[in-house]
Amino acid sequence: MKKLKLYLETSVWNFYFADDAPERKEITLKFFSRISKDEYDIFISDIVLQEIEKACDEKKHLLLEIIGRFNSKKLVIDDEVMSLARRYIAEGVLQQGSIDDAIHAAVATVSEMDALISWNLRHLANLTKMNMINGVNLKAGYHKRLELITPMEVSDAEI
């Protein structure tokens, strides 16, 4: 069976170390245990790395180390991705201040990921946003549906 291609946005990596949110951390660690068994192909982009750069040095080091340990592949943010991200904002799917979230969704769409994995329930991993993003995608000529889900929905559904 073909492995799922999963784009992991920054919040997923952050919750690997989230001692202040033990339930989400536990779910995230369970999700990463599935990744360590080579059950999925995982991807990031430069926007993940740019967001990590904003963290304090200690956390930045931990996050970059874990990204390297799990051999995540890097997707390219090109003009096509940026155009789609701007379209999400122009059509009111995401606000101007959420350009990073728009880029996450756009790079996952253009790269034909099976799912975008996120703990960002407000802007990404919720049914309303998923339907709105996929609506824009269809109008823009992208026919593969992008699932926007949490690590819990991946790891719990398949155990």
NORRAQUI-V144855 format. One line per field, one symbol per residue. phi: phi as a letter, one per 30 degrees, with the letter a starting at -180 (. if undefined). psi: psi as a letter, one per 20 degrees, with the letter a starting at -180 (. if undefined). burial: b if it has 16 or more other ideal C-beta (glycine too) atoms within 10 Angstrom, else e. Layout:
phi->???
psi->???
burial->???
//
This chain:
phi->.dddccccdeddddddcdddbedddddddddddddddidbccbbbdddddddedddeddedddddddddchdccdcccdddddddddeddcidbdedceddddedddddddhddaccacdddcbdaeddeddddddedddjccddcdcbdeddddddcc
psi->ppqqopporhhgghihjmhimhghgggghgghhhgijkiqpqqarhhghhhhhirqgghgggghghghhjlpqpqpoahgghghghhgghjjgqqhikhghhgggghhghjlqhqppqjnhghfmqgggghgghgggghijoipppporrhhhghhhj.
burial->eeebbbbbbbbbbbbbebeeeeebbebbeebbeebeeebbbbbbbebbeebbeebeeeeeebbeeebeebebeebebeeebbebbebbbeeebbeeebbbbbbbbbbbbbbebbbbbbbbeebbbbeebbebbbebbeebebeeebbbbbbbbbbeeee
//
